[in-house]
Amino acid sequence: MASKKNSVTEKDTATKGQARRTFSRAQMLASGRYRDRQDLVSALLQDGRAYGIEEVDKLVEEFLKGKVN
């Protein structure tokens, strides 16, 4: 039973590790995930800062839902 607990813990740790991975602006722009929105992502992200995928997705979503003046 101890090995069962360890495998669950390892799985939880792996999931948390993936959620915390960060990438540079250049890496985000080079990824296929944002291929259709490279101009937008380029404008939203700053050089020299690391971003998580969830964070970039949120920035893009907020921008697209933003109010037009």
PDB file with one MODEL, atoms N, CA, C and O in Angstrom:
MODEL        1
ATOM      1  N   MET A   1       0.806  -1.194   0.000  1.00  0.00           N
ATOM      2  CA  MET A   1       0.000   0.000   0.000  1.00  0.00           C
ATOM      3  C   MET A   1       0.854   1.266   0.000  1.00  0.00           C
ATOM      4  O   MET A   1       0.430   2.306  -0.504  1.00  0.00           O
ATOM      5  N   ALA A   2       2.039   1.176   0.557  1.00  0.00           N
ATOM      6  CA  ALA A   2       2.917   2.347   0.590  1.00  0.00           C
ATOM      7  C   ALA A   2       3.302   2.786  -0.816  1.00  0.00           C
ATOM      8  O   ALA A   2       3.416   3.982  -1.084  1.00  0.00           O
ATOM      9  N   SER A   3       3.502   1.823  -1.716  1.00  0.00           N
ATOM     10  CA  SER A   3       3.878   2.196  -3.078  1.00  0.00           C
ATOM     11  C   SER A   3       2.736   2.910  -3.793  1.00  0.00           C
ATOM     12  O   SER A   3       2.967   3.758  -4.655  1.00  0.00           O
ATOM     13  N   LYS A   4       1.510   2.564  -3.433  1.00  0.00           N
ATOM     14  CA  LYS A   4       0.360   3.236  -4.035  1.00  0.00           C
ATOM     15  C   LYS A   4       0.333   4.709  -3.639  1.00  0.00           C
ATOM     16  O   LYS A   4       0.062   5.568  -4.478  1.00  0.00           O
ATOM     17  N   LYS A   5       0.608   5.008  -2.382  1.00  0.00           N
ATOM     18  CA  LYS A   5       0.651   6.393  -1.927  1.00  0.00           C
ATOM     19  C   LYS A   5       1.746   7.164  -2.644  1.00  0.00           C
ATOM     20  O   LYS A   5       1.539   8.310  -3.046  1.00  0.00           O
ATOM     21  N   ASN A   6       2.900   6.551  -2.806  1.00  0.00           N
ATOM     22  CA  ASN A   6       4.013   7.221  -3.469  1.00  0.00           C
ATOM     23  C   ASN A   6       3.677   7.567  -4.918  1.00  0.00           C
ATOM     24  O   ASN A   6       4.021   8.649  -5.392  1.00  0.00           O
ATOM     25  N   SER A   7       3.008   6.651  -5.623  1.00  0.00           N
ATOM     26  CA  SER A   7       2.688   6.937  -7.023  1.00  0.00           C
ATOM     27  C   SER A   7       1.695   8.089  -7.141  1.00  0.00           C
ATOM     28  O   SER A   7       1.774   8.883  -8.079  1.00  0.00           O
ATOM     29  N   VAL A   8       0.778   8.185  -6.214  1.00  0.00           N
ATOM     30  CA  VAL A   8      -0.170   9.306  -6.235  1.00  0.00           C
ATOM     31  C   VAL A   8       0.563  10.603  -5.938  1.00  0.00           C
ATOM     32  O   VAL A   8       0.312  11.622  -6.580  1.00  0.00           O
ATOM     33  N   THR A   9       1.464  10.570  -4.974  1.00  0.00           N
ATOM     34  CA  THR A   9       2.231  11.751  -4.614  1.00  0.00           C
ATOM     35  C   THR A   9       3.108  12.192  -5.779  1.00  0.00           C
ATOM     36  O   THR A   9       3.195  13.385  -6.070  1.00  0.00           O
ATOM     37  N   GLU A  10       3.757  11.247  -6.447  1.00  0.00           N
ATOM     38  CA  GLU A  10       4.588  11.589  -7.596  1.00  0.00           C
ATOM     39  C   GLU A  10       3.758  12.200  -8.706  1.00  0.00           C
ATOM     40  O   GLU A  10       4.190  13.148  -9.360  1.00  0.00           O
ATOM     41  N   LYS A  11       2.566  11.660  -8.920  1.00  0.00           N
ATOM     42  CA  LYS A  11       1.682  12.188  -9.956  1.00  0.00           C
ATOM     43  C   LYS A  11       1.267  13.615  -9.608  1.00  0.00           C
ATOM     44  O   LYS A  11       1.286  14.493 -10.471  1.00  0.00           O
ATOM     45  N   ASP A  12       0.895  13.851  -8.363  1.00  0.00           N
ATOM     46  CA  ASP A  12       0.511  15.194  -7.935  1.00  0.00           C
ATOM     47  C   ASP A  12       1.679  16.161  -8.081  1.00  0.00           C
ATOM     48  O   ASP A  12       1.494  17.299  -8.512  1.00  0.00           O
ATOM     49  N   THR A  13       2.861  15.723  -7.730  1.00  0.00           N
ATOM     50  CA  THR A  13       4.048  16.562  -7.846  1.00  0.00           C
ATOM     51  C   THR A  13       4.339  16.881  -9.300  1.00  0.00           C
ATOM     52  O   THR A  13       4.686  18.017  -9.624  1.00  0.00           O
ATOM     53  N   ALA A  14       4.205  15.909 -10.176  1.00  0.00           N
ATOM     54  CA  ALA A  14       4.452  16.131 -11.596  1.00  0.00           C
ATOM     55  C   ALA A  14       3.453  17.137 -12.160  1.00  0.00           C
ATOM     56  O   ALA A  14       3.823  18.004 -12.952  1.00  0.00           O
ATOM     57  N   THR A  15       2.207  17.025 -11.759  1.00  0.00           N
ATOM     58  CA  THR A  15       1.183  17.952 -12.229  1.00  0.00           C
ATOM     59  C   THR A  15       1.481  19.367 -11.738  1.00  0.00           C
ATOM     60  O   THR A  15       1.356  20.326 -12.499  1.00  0.00           O
ATOM     61  N   LYS A  16       1.865  19.498 -10.498  1.00  0.00           N
ATOM     62  CA  LYS A  16       2.189  20.820  -9.959  1.00  0.00           C
ATOM     63  C   LYS A  16       3.419  21.392 -10.657  1.00  0.00           C
ATOM     64  O   LYS A  16       3.480  22.596 -10.902  1.00  0.00           O
ATOM     65  N   GLY A  17       4.388  20.560 -10.978  1.00  0.00           N
ATOM     66  CA  GLY A  17       5.591  21.014 -11.660  1.00  0.00           C
ATOM     67  C   GLY A  17       5.279  21.552 -13.037  1.00  0.00           C
ATOM     68  O   GLY A  17       5.882  22.536 -13.465  1.00  0.00           O
ATOM     69  N   GLN A  18       4.351  20.931 -13.738  1.00  0.00           N
ATOM     70  CA  GLN A  18       3.975  21.404 -15.060  1.00  0.00           C
ATOM     71  C   GLN A  18       3.248  22.733 -14.970  1.00  0.00           C
ATOM     72  O   GLN A  18       3.425  23.585 -15.841  1.00  0.00           O
ATOM     73  N   ALA A  19       2.454  22.930 -13.966  1.00  0.00           N
ATOM     74  CA  ALA A  19       1.693  24.160 -13.814  1.00  0.00           C
ATOM     75  C   ALA A  19       2.616  25.342 -13.532  1.00  0.00           C
ATOM     76  O   ALA A  19       2.266  26.484 -13.830  1.00  0.00           O
ATOM     77  N   ARG A  20       3.781  25.082 -12.965  1.00  0.00           N
ATOM     78  CA  ARG A  20       4.692  26.158 -12.590  1.00  0.00           C
ATOM     79  C   ARG A  20       5.762  26.428 -13.642  1.00  0.00           C
ATOM     80  O   ARG A  20       6.591  27.316 -13.442  1.00  0.00           O
ATOM     81  N   ARG A  21       5.776  25.707 -14.740  1.00  0.00           N
ATOM     82  CA  ARG A  21       6.790  25.938 -15.769  1.00  0.00           C
ATOM     83  C   ARG A  21       6.574  27.292 -16.400  1.00  0.00           C
ATOM     84  O   ARG A  21       5.446  27.687 -16.695  1.00  0.00           O
ATOM     85  N   THR A  22       7.656  27.989 -16.601  1.00  0.00           N
ATOM     86  CA  THR A  22       7.567  29.310 -17.210  1.00  0.00           C
ATOM     87  C   THR A  22       8.441  29.375 -18.449  1.00  0.00           C
ATOM     88  O   THR A  22       9.401  28.619 -18.601  1.00  0.00           O
ATOM     89  N   PHE A  23       8.084  30.292 -19.322  1.00  0.00           N
ATOM     90  CA  PHE A  23       8.770  30.436 -20.592  1.00  0.00           C
ATOM     91  C   PHE A  23       8.987  31.914 -20.884  1.00  0.00           C
ATOM     92  O   PHE A  23       8.246  32.772 -20.405  1.00  0.00           O
ATOM     93  N   SER A  24      10.003  32.191 -21.667  1.00  0.00           N
ATOM     94  CA  SER A  24      10.277  33.572 -22.058  1.00  0.00           C
ATOM     95  C   SER A  24       9.307  34.007 -23.149  1.00  0.00           C
ATOM     96  O   SER A  24       8.586  33.191 -23.723  1.00  0.00           O
ATOM     97  N   ARG A  25       9.303  35.281 -23.419  1.00  0.00           N
ATOM     98  CA  ARG A  25       8.464  35.838 -24.483  1.00  0.00           C
ATOM     99  C   ARG A  25       8.809  35.182 -25.818  1.00  0.00           C
ATOM    100  O   ARG A  25       7.916  34.815 -26.582  1.00  0.00           O
ATOM    101  N   ALA A  26      10.096  35.036 -26.095  1.00  0.00           N
ATOM    102  CA  ALA A  26      10.541  34.431 -27.356  1.00  0.00           C
ATOM    103  C   ALA A  26      10.078  32.976 -27.470  1.00  0.00           C
ATOM    104  O   ALA A  26       9.685  32.533 -28.549  1.00  0.00           O
ATOM    105  N   GLN A  27      10.123  32.241 -26.373  1.00  0.00           N
ATOM    106  CA  GLN A  27       9.676  30.855 -26.392  1.00  0.00           C
ATOM    107  C   GLN A  27       8.171  30.771 -26.642  1.00  0.00           C
ATOM    108  O   GLN A  27       7.709  29.892 -27.370  1.00  0.00           O
ATOM    109  N   MET A  28       7.421  31.669 -26.048  1.00  0.00           N
ATOM    110  CA  MET A  28       5.971  31.670 -26.257  1.00  0.00           C
ATOM    111  C   MET A  28       5.652  31.986 -27.718  1.00  0.00           C
ATOM    112  O   MET A  28       4.773  31.366 -28.316  1.00  0.00           O
ATOM    113  N   LEU A  29       6.369  32.951 -28.287  1.00  0.00           N
ATOM    114  CA  LEU A  29       6.129  33.324 -29.682  1.00  0.00           C
ATOM    115  C   LEU A  29       6.519  32.204 -30.641  1.00  0.00           C
ATOM    116  O   LEU A  29       5.910  32.061 -31.701  1.00  0.00           O
ATOM    117  N   ALA A  30       7.517  31.416 -30.286  1.00  0.00           N
ATOM    118  CA  ALA A  30       7.983  30.331 -31.144  1.00  0.00           C
ATOM    119  C   ALA A  30       7.107  29.084 -31.037  1.00  0.00           C
ATOM    120  O   ALA A  30       7.180  28.201 -31.892  1.00  0.00           O
ATOM    121  N   SER A  31       6.286  29.008 -30.003  1.00  0.00           N
ATOM    122  CA  SER A  31       5.467  27.810 -29.818  1.00  0.00           C
ATOM    123  C   SER A  31       4.309  27.777 -30.810  1.00  0.00           C
ATOM    124  O   SER A  31       3.819  28.819 -31.246  1.00  0.00           O
ATOM    125  N   GLY A  32       3.893  26.605 -31.148  1.00  0.00           N
ATOM    126  CA  GLY A  32       2.772  26.427 -32.063  1.00  0.00           C
ATOM    127  C   GLY A  32       1.444  26.818 -31.440  1.00  0.00           C
ATOM    128  O   GLY A  32       0.480  27.094 -32.155  1.00  0.00           O
ATOM    129  N   ARG A  33       1.386  26.843 -30.135  1.00  0.00           N
ATOM    130  CA  ARG A  33       0.139  27.162 -29.427  1.00  0.00           C
ATOM    131  C   ARG A  33      -0.378  28.556 -29.777  1.00  0.00           C
ATOM    132  O   ARG A  33      -1.587  28.765 -29.873  1.00  0.00           O
ATOM    133  N   TYR A  34       0.527  29.501 -29.966  1.00  0.00           N
ATOM    134  CA  TYR A  34       0.137  30.892 -30.219  1.00  0.00           C
ATOM    135  C   TYR A  34       0.439  31.315 -31.658  1.00  0.00           C
ATOM    136  O   TYR A  34       0.576  32.507 -31.934  1.00  0.00           O
ATOM    137  N   ARG A  35       0.541  30.372 -32.558  1.00  0.00           N
ATOM    138  CA  ARG A  35       0.872  30.653 -33.957  1.00  0.00           C
ATOM    139  C   ARG A  35      -0.127  31.621 -34.585  1.00  0.00           C
ATOM    140  O   ARG A  35       0.272  32.517 -35.329  1.00  0.00           O
ATOM    141  N   ASP A  36      -1.407  31.457 -34.302  1.00  0.00           N
ATOM    142  CA  ASP A  36      -2.436  32.312 -34.898  1.00  0.00           C
ATOM    143  C   ASP A  36      -2.541  33.678 -34.236  1.00  0.00           C
ATOM    144  O   ASP A  36      -3.197  34.573 -34.768  1.00  0.00           O
ATOM    145  N   ARG A  37      -1.908  33.847 -33.090  1.00  0.00           N
ATOM    146  CA  ARG A  37      -2.010  35.112 -32.351  1.00  0.00           C
ATOM    147  C   ARG A  37      -0.647  35.670 -31.982  1.00  0.00           C
ATOM    148  O   ARG A  37      -0.492  36.287 -30.928  1.00  0.00           O
ATOM    149  N   GLN A  38       0.328  35.463 -32.827  1.00  0.00           N
ATOM    150  CA  GLN A  38       1.684  35.914 -32.521  1.00  0.00           C
ATOM    151  C   GLN A  38       1.757  37.421 -32.325  1.00  0.00           C
ATOM    152  O   GLN A  38       2.457  37.888 -31.427  1.00  0.00           O
ATOM    153  N   ASP A  39       1.057  38.182 -33.138  1.00  0.00           N
ATOM    154  CA  ASP A  39       1.091  39.643 -33.005  1.00  0.00           C
ATOM    155  C   ASP A  39       0.533  40.083 -31.660  1.00  0.00           C
ATOM    156  O   ASP A  39       1.097  40.960 -31.005  1.00  0.00           O
ATOM    157  N   LEU A  40      -0.566  39.482 -31.250  1.00  0.00           N
ATOM    158  CA  LEU A  40      -1.196  39.832 -29.982  1.00  0.00           C
ATOM    159  C   LEU A  40      -0.293  39.443 -28.813  1.00  0.00           C
ATOM    160  O   LEU A  40      -0.066  40.241 -27.903  1.00  0.00           O
ATOM    161  N   VAL A  41       0.213  38.227 -28.842  1.00  0.00           N
ATOM    162  CA  VAL A  41       1.086  37.757 -27.760  1.00  0.00           C
ATOM    163  C   VAL A  41       2.347  38.619 -27.694  1.00  0.00           C
ATOM    164  O   VAL A  41       2.828  38.936 -26.606  1.00  0.00           O
ATOM    165  N   SER A  42       2.876  38.991 -28.844  1.00  0.00           N
ATOM    166  CA  SER A  42       4.058  39.846 -28.891  1.00  0.00           C
ATOM    167  C   SER A  42       3.793  41.194 -28.224  1.00  0.00           C
ATOM    168  O   SER A  42       4.660  41.731 -27.534  1.00  0.00           O
ATOM    169  N   ALA A  43       2.616  41.728 -28.428  1.00  0.00           N
ATOM    170  CA  ALA A  43       2.263  43.028 -27.849  1.00  0.00           C
ATOM    171  C   ALA A  43       1.978  42.923 -26.344  1.00  0.00           C
ATOM    172  O   ALA A  43       2.255  43.862 -25.598  1.00  0.00           O
ATOM    173  N   LEU A  44       1.436  41.807 -25.902  1.00  0.00           N
ATOM    174  CA  LEU A  44       1.040  41.662 -24.502  1.00  0.00           C
ATOM    175  C   LEU A  44       2.199  41.307 -23.575  1.00  0.00           C
ATOM    176  O   LEU A  44       2.204  41.712 -22.413  1.00  0.00           O
ATOM    177  N   LEU A  45       3.177  40.557 -24.073  1.00  0.00           N
ATOM    178  CA  LEU A  45       4.257  40.076 -23.216  1.00  0.00           C
ATOM    179  C   LEU A  45       5.457  41.007 -23.252  1.00  0.00           C
ATOM    180  O   LEU A  45       5.731  41.663 -24.257  1.00  0.00           O
ATOM    181  N   GLN A  46       6.167  41.048 -22.130  1.00  0.00           N
ATOM    182  CA  GLN A  46       7.353  41.901 -21.998  1.00  0.00           C
ATOM    183  C   GLN A  46       8.616  41.053 -22.088  1.00  0.00           C
ATOM    184  O   GLN A  46       8.648  39.915 -21.619  1.00  0.00           O
ATOM    185  N   ASP A  47       9.654  41.619 -22.695  1.00  0.00           N
ATOM    186  CA  ASP A  47      10.959  40.938 -22.731  1.00  0.00           C
ATOM    187  C   ASP A  47      11.534  40.863 -21.325  1.00  0.00           C
ATOM    188  O   ASP A  47      11.299  41.744 -20.498  1.00  0.00           O
ATOM    189  N   GLY A  48      12.286  39.805 -21.064  1.00  0.00           N
ATOM    190  CA  GLY A  48      12.968  39.680 -19.784  1.00  0.00           C
ATOM    191  C   GLY A  48      12.106  39.148 -18.666  1.00  0.00           C
ATOM    192  O   GLY A  48      12.553  39.108 -17.520  1.00  0.00           O
ATOM    193  N   ARG A  49      10.907  38.745 -18.952  1.00  0.00           N
ATOM    194  CA  ARG A  49       9.997  38.216 -17.939  1.00  0.00           C
ATOM    195  C   ARG A  49       9.559  36.822 -18.349  1.00  0.00           C
ATOM    196  O   ARG A  49       9.407  36.545 -19.539  1.00  0.00           O
ATOM    197  N   ALA A  50       9.356  35.946 -17.385  1.00  0.00           N
ATOM    198  CA  ALA A  50       8.900  34.587 -17.649  1.00  0.00           C
ATOM    199  C   ALA A  50       7.401  34.500 -17.405  1.00  0.00           C
ATOM    200  O   ALA A  50       6.875  35.110 -16.475  1.00  0.00           O
ATOM    201  N   TYR A  51       6.722  33.737 -18.250  1.00  0.00           N
ATOM    202  CA  TYR A  51       5.266  33.585 -18.174  1.00  0.00           C
ATOM    203  C   TYR A  51       4.894  32.115 -18.167  1.00  0.00           C
ATOM    204  O   TYR A  51       5.542  31.291 -18.814  1.00  0.00           O
ATOM    205  N   GLY A  52       3.841  31.797 -17.428  1.00  0.00           N
ATOM    206  CA  GLY A  52       3.256  30.473 -17.482  1.00  0.00           C
ATOM    207  C   GLY A  52       2.216  30.432 -18.593  1.00  0.00           C
ATOM    208  O   GLY A  52       1.684  31.472 -18.981  1.00  0.00           O
ATOM    209  N   ILE A  53       1.926  29.266 -19.098  1.00  0.00           N
ATOM    210  CA  ILE A  53       0.961  29.123 -20.180  1.00  0.00           C
ATOM    211  C   ILE A  53      -0.411  29.637 -19.751  1.00  0.00           C
ATOM    212  O   ILE A  53      -1.090  30.324 -20.514  1.00  0.00           O
ATOM    213  N   GLU A  54      -0.809  29.302 -18.540  1.00  0.00           N
ATOM    214  CA  GLU A  54      -2.112  29.755 -18.045  1.00  0.00           C
ATOM    215  C   GLU A  54      -2.172  31.270 -17.970  1.00  0.00           C
ATOM    216  O   GLU A  54      -3.208  31.871 -18.257  1.00  0.00           O
ATOM    217  N   GLU A  55      -1.062  31.888 -17.584  1.00  0.00           N
ATOM    218  CA  GLU A  55      -1.000  33.343 -17.476  1.00  0.00           C
ATOM    219  C   GLU A  55      -1.158  34.008 -18.853  1.00  0.00           C
ATOM    220  O   GLU A  55      -1.879  34.997 -18.992  1.00  0.00           O
ATOM    221  N   VAL A  56      -0.484  33.461 -19.855  1.00  0.00           N
ATOM    222  CA  VAL A  56      -0.586  34.019 -21.204  1.00  0.00           C
ATOM    223  C   VAL A  56      -1.987  33.819 -21.752  1.00  0.00           C
ATOM    224  O   VAL A  56      -2.549  34.723 -22.371  1.00  0.00           O
ATOM    225  N   ASP A  57      -2.556  32.636 -21.527  1.00  0.00           N
ATOM    226  CA  ASP A  57      -3.928  32.389 -21.971  1.00  0.00           C
ATOM    227  C   ASP A  57      -4.897  33.393 -21.343  1.00  0.00           C
ATOM    228  O   ASP A  57      -5.812  33.882 -22.007  1.00  0.00           O
ATOM    229  N   LYS A  58      -4.690  33.690 -20.072  1.00  0.00           N
ATOM    230  CA  LYS A  58      -5.551  34.642 -19.372  1.00  0.00           C
ATOM    231  C   LYS A  58      -5.381  36.055 -19.937  1.00  0.00           C
ATOM    232  O   LYS A  58      -6.367  36.766 -20.131  1.00  0.00           O
ATOM    233  N   LEU A  59      -4.143  36.462 -20.200  1.00  0.00           N
ATOM    234  CA  LEU A  59      -3.898  37.788 -20.778  1.00  0.00           C
ATOM    235  C   LEU A  59      -4.573  37.929 -22.142  1.00  0.00           C
ATOM    236  O   LEU A  59      -5.189  38.955 -22.432  1.00  0.00           O
ATOM    237  N   VAL A  60      -4.455  36.905 -22.970  1.00  0.00           N
ATOM    238  CA  VAL A  60      -5.066  36.930 -24.297  1.00  0.00           C
ATOM    239  C   VAL A  60      -6.581  36.993 -24.173  1.00  0.00           C
ATOM    240  O   VAL A  60      -7.233  37.775 -24.864  1.00  0.00           O
ATOM    241  N   GLU A  61      -7.140  36.172 -23.295  1.00  0.00           N
ATOM    242  CA  GLU A  61      -8.593  36.137 -23.107  1.00  0.00           C
ATOM    243  C   GLU A  61      -9.114  37.484 -22.608  1.00  0.00           C
ATOM    244  O   GLU A  61     -10.123  37.981 -23.108  1.00  0.00           O
ATOM    245  N   GLU A  62      -8.439  38.070 -21.634  1.00  0.00           N
ATOM    246  CA  GLU A  62      -8.863  39.366 -21.104  1.00  0.00           C
ATOM    247  C   GLU A  62      -8.796  40.449 -22.172  1.00  0.00           C
ATOM    248  O   GLU A  62      -9.671  41.312 -22.242  1.00  0.00           O
ATOM    249  N   PHE A  63      -7.757  40.404 -23.004  1.00  0.00           N
ATOM    250  CA  PHE A  63      -7.631  41.393 -24.056  1.00  0.00           C
ATOM    251  C   PHE A  63      -8.780  41.248 -25.066  1.00  0.00           C
ATOM    252  O   PHE A  63      -9.383  42.238 -25.479  1.00  0.00           O
ATOM    253  N   LEU A  64      -9.067  40.022 -25.449  1.00  0.00           N
ATOM    254  CA  LEU A  64     -10.108  39.780 -26.435  1.00  0.00           C
ATOM    255  C   LEU A  64     -11.511  40.122 -25.912  1.00  0.00           C
ATOM    256  O   LEU A  64     -12.397  40.474 -26.690  1.00  0.00           O
ATOM    257  N   LYS A  65     -11.704  40.019 -24.608  1.00  0.00           N
ATOM    258  CA  LYS A  65     -12.998  40.363 -24.018  1.00  0.00           C
ATOM    259  C   LYS A  65     -13.070  41.819 -23.585  1.00  0.00           C
ATOM    260  O   LYS A  65     -14.088  42.262 -23.052  1.00  0.00           O
ATOM    261  N   GLY A  66     -12.001  42.558 -23.809  1.00  0.00           N
ATOM    262  CA  GLY A  66     -11.930  43.956 -23.378  1.00  0.00           C
ATOM    263  C   GLY A  66     -12.946  44.841 -24.075  1.00  0.00           C
ATOM    264  O   GLY A  66     -13.457  44.511 -25.145  1.00  0.00           O
ATOM    265  N   LYS A  67     -13.223  45.954 -23.452  1.00  0.00           N
ATOM    266  CA  LYS A  67     -14.204  46.909 -23.946  1.00  0.00           C
ATOM    267  C   LYS A  67     -13.572  47.774 -25.043  1.00  0.00           C
ATOM    268  O   LYS A  67     -12.436  48.230 -24.914  1.00  0.00           O
ATOM    269  N   VAL A  68     -14.313  47.986 -26.100  1.00  0.00           N
ATOM    270  CA  VAL A  68     -13.865  48.832 -27.182  1.00  0.00           C
ATOM    271  C   VAL A  68     -14.402  50.236 -26.944  1.00  0.00           C
ATOM    272  O   VAL A  68     -15.593  50.426 -26.698  1.00  0.00           O
ATOM    273  N   ASN A  69     -13.509  51.215 -27.020  1.00  0.00           N
ATOM    274  CA  ASN A  69     -13.929  52.600 -26.773  1.00  0.00           C
ATOM    275  C   ASN A  69     -14.393  53.259 -28.032  1.00  0.00           C
ATOM    276  O   ASN A  69     -14.783  54.427 -28.011  1.00  0.00           O
TER     277      ASN A  69
ENDMDL
END
